[in-house]
Amino acid sequence: MDDPAQLSEYGKILLIALVGILLVCATILLAKALSPKHPNPIKLSTYECGEDSLGSSWVQINSRFYVIALVFLLFDVELIFVFPWATVFGNRDLAIADARWGWFTLIEMGIFLGILLIGLVYVWKRGDISWVRPKHQAPKVEIGIPITAYDLLNEKVYEVREYADRNTEAKEGEIDNGVRPNATTSLGFKPKFKKSNK
């Protein structure tokens, strides 16, 4: 019969858990007691990854982030299966028991990695790995002007007139700043406003 003074296997697990909890609490309390405390408005402000939090927290996140994260998890989890395969593939006892074991496991892993590679090429060709997926789309604007009107404007030859100074009365030596003393400005149209019915 076992000696009751010895710890059971569950007792060892409990002891490790208690030591872990004790160490975590001790480091948190030491950090709290020994750290310098100089609060100011900048230190007390909230931030996310070093950026000031501005605006509402209801921000639209690009759905591309989730697609890329899922693709990463898919390939990451699939590659976890390579490690147990490598340990079994290198087992000497299995290779001695049947000479075909090595070739079978090698072909099996080749098929597995081939399927993963086909999936990666498919995702890559679709553009799901790129953060910004380009849209090859010609812009279309619905307007009531026929294309022939644009063609007529482009084909017409316009006369280029010589630039003449408007202020022909300016005396030599004076600087013309472009401001006319009695000039009136015109909008070219008179705005019309609706009267409110209050």
C-alpha positions as CSV (number, residue, x, y, z in Angstrom):
1,M,0.0,0.0,0.0
2,D,1.2,3.6,-0.8
3,D,2.6,5.8,1.9
4,P,-0.1,8.3,2.9
5,A,2.6,10.9,3.6
6,Q,3.4,11.1,-0.2
7,L,1.4,13.4,-2.5
8,S,-0.8,11.8,-5.0
9,E,-0.7,12.8,-8.7
10,Y,-3.6,15.1,-8.2
11,G,-1.9,16.6,-5.2
12,K,1.1,17.5,-7.4
13,I,-1.1,19.2,-9.9
14,L,-2.8,21.2,-7.1
15,L,0.6,22.2,-5.7
16,I,1.8,23.4,-9.1
17,A,-1.5,25.4,-9.5
18,L,-1.2,27.0,-6.0
19,V,2.5,28.0,-6.6
20,G,1.5,29.5,-10.0
21,I,-1.3,31.5,-8.5
22,L,1.0,32.6,-5.7
23,L,3.7,33.8,-8.1
24,V,1.3,35.7,-10.3
25,C,-0.3,37.5,-7.2
26,A,3.2,38.3,-5.8
27,T,4.4,39.9,-9.0
28,I,1.2,41.9,-9.4
29,L,1.5,43.2,-5.8
30,L,5.2,44.0,-6.2
31,A,4.5,45.9,-9.4
32,K,1.8,47.8,-7.6
33,A,4.0,48.6,-4.6
34,L,7.2,49.4,-6.4
35,S,6.1,51.2,-9.6
36,P,6.3,55.0,-9.7
37,K,3.0,56.8,-9.6
38,H,2.9,60.1,-11.5
39,P,-0.7,60.4,-12.8
40,N,-1.5,63.1,-15.3
41,P,-4.3,63.6,-17.9
42,I,-2.2,62.1,-20.7
43,K,-1.4,58.9,-18.7
44,L,-5.0,58.6,-17.5
45,S,-6.5,58.9,-21.0
46,T,-7.7,55.8,-22.8
47,Y,-5.8,54.7,-25.9
48,E,-5.8,51.7,-28.2
49,C,-2.4,50.5,-29.5
50,G,-0.8,53.8,-28.8
51,E,-3.6,55.8,-30.7
52,D,-5.9,58.2,-29.0
53,S,-9.5,57.0,-29.0
54,L,-11.5,59.5,-31.0
55,G,-15.1,59.2,-31.9
56,S,-17.6,56.5,-31.3
57,S,-16.6,52.9,-30.5
58,W,-19.1,51.7,-33.1
59,V,-16.6,51.7,-35.9
60,Q,-17.1,49.6,-39.1
61,I,-14.2,47.1,-39.4
62,N,-13.3,45.8,-42.8
63,S,-14.6,42.3,-43.2
64,R,-11.3,41.4,-45.0
65,F,-9.7,41.2,-41.5
66,Y,-11.9,38.3,-40.6
67,V,-11.4,36.5,-43.9
68,I,-7.6,36.8,-43.6
69,A,-7.7,35.6,-40.0
70,L,-9.8,32.6,-40.9
71,V,-7.5,31.7,-43.7
72,F,-4.5,32.0,-41.4
73,L,-6.2,29.8,-38.8
74,L,-7.2,27.2,-41.3
75,F,-3.6,26.7,-42.6
76,D,-2.1,27.1,-39.1
77,V,-4.3,24.4,-37.6
78,E,-3.8,22.1,-40.6
79,L,0.0,22.3,-40.2
80,I,-0.3,21.2,-36.6
81,F,-1.0,17.7,-38.0
82,V,2.5,17.6,-39.6
83,F,4.2,17.3,-36.2
84,P,2.6,14.1,-35.0
85,W,3.1,12.7,-38.5
86,A,6.8,13.5,-38.2
87,T,7.1,11.6,-34.9
88,V,5.3,8.5,-36.2
89,F,7.1,8.7,-39.6
90,G,10.4,8.6,-37.8
91,N,9.4,5.6,-35.6
92,R,12.0,2.9,-36.1
93,D,9.9,0.1,-34.8
94,L,7.1,0.7,-37.3
95,A,9.6,0.9,-40.2
96,I,11.1,-2.4,-39.2
97,A,7.7,-4.1,-38.8
98,D,6.7,-3.3,-42.3
99,A,9.0,-1.9,-45.0
100,R,6.1,-0.2,-46.8
101,W,5.3,2.0,-43.8
102,G,7.7,4.8,-44.7
103,W,6.4,5.0,-48.3
104,F,2.8,4.9,-47.2
105,T,3.1,7.7,-44.7
106,L,5.2,9.8,-47.1
107,I,2.6,9.5,-49.8
108,E,-0.2,10.2,-47.3
109,M,1.5,13.4,-46.2
110,G,2.2,14.4,-49.8
111,I,-1.5,14.2,-50.6
112,F,-2.4,16.1,-47.4
113,L,0.1,18.9,-48.2
114,G,-1.0,18.9,-51.9
115,I,-4.6,19.5,-50.9
116,L,-3.4,22.4,-48.6
117,L,-1.3,23.8,-51.5
118,I,-4.3,23.7,-53.9
119,G,-6.4,25.5,-51.3
120,L,-3.7,28.2,-50.8
121,V,-3.5,28.7,-54.6
122,Y,-7.3,29.0,-54.8
123,V,-7.4,31.5,-52.0
124,W,-4.5,33.5,-53.5
125,K,-6.0,33.6,-57.1
126,R,-9.4,34.8,-55.7
127,G,-7.5,37.7,-54.0
128,D,-8.7,36.7,-50.4
129,I,-5.1,37.1,-49.1
130,S,-4.8,40.7,-50.3
131,W,-6.0,43.3,-47.8
132,V,-7.5,45.5,-50.5
133,R,-9.2,43.6,-53.3
134,P,-9.1,45.6,-56.5
135,K,-12.4,46.1,-58.3
136,H,-11.9,46.3,-62.1
137,Q,-14.9,48.3,-62.9
138,A,-15.3,51.2,-65.3
139,P,-17.0,54.2,-63.7
140,K,-20.4,54.9,-65.1
141,V,-22.4,58.1,-64.6
142,E,-25.9,58.5,-65.8
143,I,-26.2,61.8,-67.7
144,G,-28.6,63.2,-70.2
145,I,-26.0,64.6,-72.5
146,P,-25.4,62.5,-75.6
147,I,-21.8,61.4,-76.4
148,T,-22.0,63.3,-79.8
149,A,-22.2,66.6,-77.9
150,Y,-18.8,65.8,-76.3
151,D,-17.4,64.9,-79.7
152,L,-18.5,68.2,-81.2
153,L,-16.9,70.1,-78.3
154,N,-13.6,68.2,-78.7
155,E,-13.5,68.6,-82.5
156,K,-14.2,72.4,-82.5
157,V,-11.2,74.6,-83.0
158,Y,-11.1,77.5,-80.6
159,E,-9.5,80.8,-81.3
160,V,-6.8,81.8,-78.8
161,R,-6.9,85.6,-78.2
162,E,-4.0,87.7,-77.2
163,Y,-3.9,88.7,-73.6
164,A,-4.4,92.4,-73.1
165,D,-4.1,94.2,-69.8
166,R,-7.5,95.6,-68.7
167,N,-6.0,98.6,-67.0
168,T,-4.7,100.5,-70.0
169,E,-4.9,103.7,-68.0
170,A,-2.2,102.5,-65.5
171,K,0.7,104.8,-65.4
172,E,4.2,103.6,-65.8
173,G,5.9,103.0,-62.5
174,E,2.6,102.1,-60.7
175,I,2.0,98.6,-59.5
176,D,-1.2,97.1,-60.7
177,N,-2.6,94.8,-58.0
178,G,-5.7,93.9,-60.0
179,V,-8.1,95.8,-57.7
180,R,-10.4,98.3,-59.5
181,P,-11.7,101.2,-57.4
182,N,-15.3,101.3,-58.7
183,A,-15.6,97.7,-60.1
184,T,-18.9,95.9,-59.6
185,T,-19.1,92.2,-59.3
186,S,-21.9,90.1,-60.8
187,L,-22.8,86.5,-60.0
188,G,-24.2,86.0,-63.5
189,F,-27.5,84.9,-62.0
190,K,-29.9,86.0,-59.4
191,P,-30.5,83.4,-56.7
192,K,-34.1,82.6,-55.9
193,F,-35.0,81.5,-52.4
194,K,-38.2,79.8,-51.3
195,K,-40.2,81.5,-48.7
196,S,-40.9,79.4,-45.6
197,N,-44.6,78.8,-44.7
198,K,-44.5,79.5,-41.0
